[in-house]
Amino acid sequence: MFDILEYPSKIDAVSMNDNANLKIADNTFEGRIEFRNVWFRYPYDPDNFILRGTSFKIDSMESVGIVGQFGSGKSAIVDLLMRFYDPDFGEIMLDGVSIQSYNLQSLRK
């Protein structure tokens, strides 16, 4: 348990928020979400892919429900959208722009 809690993150939220080149998710943000062939495994469990080639689109103002059994990737999808982690392969797009192009603080509001 402590190994998981103390595992260092590759995403440095402090330095990323100081980067003026990153886009701001503000009131012009529409909210279209697209996962393109996303593969993801938690860094503390590198032998176990949680998402394998996951692709979907969610339009702005559309409501969806994510259901599945324990360990099927429901929380991983939210973790990736909030950029607590980045995918191992594939890309996540918000309004047609890579999620990695957004300022973290504005993205997590």
C-alpha positions as CSV (number, residue, x, y, z in Angstrom):
1,M,0.0,0.0,0.0
2,F,2.7,2.5,0.9
3,D,4.6,1.7,-2.3
4,I,1.6,2.8,-4.3
5,L,1.0,5.9,-2.3
6,E,4.6,7.0,-2.5
7,Y,5.1,6.2,-6.2
8,P,6.4,9.4,-7.9
9,S,4.1,10.9,-10.5
10,K,5.5,11.7,-14.0
11,I,3.1,14.7,-14.2
12,D,4.5,17.7,-12.4
13,A,1.4,19.8,-11.9
14,V,3.3,22.8,-10.4
15,S,5.7,23.3,-13.3
16,M,3.0,22.6,-15.9
17,N,0.8,25.3,-14.5
18,D,3.6,27.9,-15.0
19,N,3.9,27.0,-18.7
20,A,2.3,29.9,-20.6
21,N,2.2,27.9,-23.9
22,L,-0.5,25.6,-22.6
23,K,-4.2,26.1,-23.5
24,I,-6.7,27.2,-20.9
25,A,-9.9,25.3,-20.5
26,D,-12.2,28.3,-19.9
27,N,-15.7,29.2,-20.8
28,T,-15.0,28.8,-24.5
29,F,-14.3,25.2,-23.8
30,E,-17.0,23.0,-25.5
31,G,-16.1,19.7,-23.8
32,R,-15.9,17.1,-26.6
33,I,-14.0,14.1,-25.4
34,E,-12.3,11.5,-27.6
35,F,-10.2,8.5,-26.6
36,R,-8.2,7.3,-29.6
37,N,-6.8,3.8,-29.2
38,V,-5.7,4.4,-25.6
39,W,-3.6,1.8,-23.8
40,F,-3.0,2.4,-20.1
41,R,-1.5,0.6,-17.2
42,Y,-0.9,2.1,-13.7
43,P,2.8,2.8,-13.2
44,Y,2.9,0.7,-10.1
45,D,1.6,-2.4,-12.0
46,P,3.5,-2.3,-15.3
47,D,2.5,-5.9,-16.3
48,N,-1.3,-5.2,-16.3
49,F,-2.9,-3.0,-19.0
50,I,-6.2,-1.7,-17.6
51,L,-7.3,-0.2,-21.0
52,R,-6.3,-1.9,-24.3
53,G,-7.0,0.0,-27.4
54,T,-10.0,1.9,-26.0
55,S,-11.7,4.3,-28.4
56,F,-14.8,6.4,-27.9
57,K,-16.3,9.9,-28.5
58,I,-18.5,11.9,-26.2
59,D,-20.0,15.0,-27.7
60,S,-20.4,18.2,-25.8
61,M,-23.5,18.3,-23.5
62,E,-23.9,14.5,-23.9
63,S,-24.4,12.3,-20.8
64,V,-22.9,8.9,-20.6
65,G,-22.6,6.1,-18.1
66,I,-19.5,4.0,-17.7
67,V,-20.2,0.6,-16.3
68,G,-18.2,-2.6,-15.9
69,Q,-16.9,-5.1,-13.5
70,F,-14.1,-4.4,-10.9
71,G,-10.8,-3.6,-12.7
72,S,-12.4,-2.9,-16.1
73,G,-11.0,0.7,-16.3
74,K,-13.8,2.9,-15.1
75,S,-11.7,4.9,-12.7
76,A,-8.7,4.8,-15.1
77,I,-10.8,6.7,-17.6
78,V,-11.5,9.5,-15.1
79,D,-7.8,9.4,-13.9
80,L,-6.7,9.9,-17.5
81,L,-9.2,12.7,-18.1
82,M,-8.0,14.6,-15.0
83,R,-4.4,13.9,-16.1
84,F,-3.4,12.2,-13.0
85,Y,-1.7,9.9,-15.5
86,D,-1.0,9.9,-19.2
87,P,-1.8,7.0,-21.5
88,D,1.0,4.6,-22.4
89,F,-0.2,4.6,-26.1
90,G,-2.9,6.5,-28.0
91,E,-4.2,9.9,-27.3
92,I,-7.0,11.7,-25.5
93,M,-8.5,14.7,-27.2
94,L,-10.6,17.6,-25.8
95,D,-12.3,19.7,-28.4
96,G,-10.0,18.2,-31.0
97,V,-6.8,19.1,-29.1
98,S,-4.5,16.7,-27.2
99,I,-5.3,16.8,-23.5
100,Q,-1.5,17.3,-22.9
101,S,-1.8,20.8,-24.5
102,Y,-4.0,22.0,-21.7
103,N,-3.0,23.8,-18.4
104,L,-3.7,21.3,-15.6
105,Q,-5.2,23.8,-13.2
106,S,-7.8,24.9,-15.7
107,L,-8.4,21.3,-16.8
108,R,-9.1,20.1,-13.3
109,K,-11.6,22.9,-12.3
